[in-house]
């Protein structure tokens, strides 16, 4: 009954006219935003009152989790039957808990402010070589520990300048990285591989800033052939899906930057959200351009970063 009702009320209205093969991660993200606001629209509020439906303006974590399971089951069946080749990432959003605000849901993603980003990048310089950060002061660190932390340091810096999804970054090989000149300025271009769930795209950054990060990675890993992975382990294998998560959390704890102002834990995805926020607030890109660079839709940019868009246009909004 739950699956049937969910499909009729939510899945069919949103996904009904979409081809399963072209639904990407970004489409699923858009669905969650639409779903979270479904019962907040006036006409639906009247519908629930008229039919005496028990609804919540914001669905519970359990409801969203069950809907996510239904979507995954549908896609897994479609893949087994040969209707789709790739299953998008389906991860339901969770309300977050803070002591001062209670349980709330926010479309805003936990990014770093400019001051926090500067603090993090400065902190990493000493954090990599500080033996106490490896052993708690009980002996010398293993070479593998240094390798992991130095790789993470450059990973963080590269992610902050390119805005990749964590899973996309794992699939990038050195043949995907190149440079060219535009108006006399050297640019680093990274082609996100077509094997990623949102398909191939090009992302650009200032070579003056990011070239040194890539060079440090090459020198650290020793793997720099065209088919080698940029982010690899000491044997040249692609880093595992959760390779950086635990160490990144420790880094943020040591830097006292794990939680944002709303009490939400930052994760590797926060690097992508920081990239988006900085590009908007520094006036570097329009939402449509940013959407192309990040492999998502302009609507998704607006839904998640409208606070930054408003801030960027504050002077226009307050003109008399």
Secondary structure as UniProt FT lines:
FT   HELIX           2..6
FT   HELIX           7..11
FT   HELIX           12..15
FT   TURN            16..17
FT   HELIX           20..22
FT   HELIX           25..36
FT   HELIX           38..40
FT   HELIX           42..50
FT   TURN            51..52
FT   HELIX           61..80
FT   TURN            81..82
FT   STRAND          96..98
FT   TURN            99..101
FT   STRAND          102..104
FT   HELIX           114..129
FT   HELIX           132..135
FT   TURN            136..137
FT   HELIX           143..162
FT   HELIX           166..170
FT   HELIX           174..176
FT   STRAND          177..182
FT   TURN            183..184
FT   STRAND          185..192
FT   TURN            194..195
FT   TURN            197..198
FT   STRAND          201..206
FT   HELIX           207..221
FT   TURN            226..227
FT   TURN            234..235
FT   TURN            241..244
FT   HELIX           245..254
FT   TURN            255..256
FT   TURN            261..262
FT   HELIX           269..281
FT   TURN            282..283
FT   HELIX           287..294
FT   HELIX           298..312
FT   HELIX           314..317
//
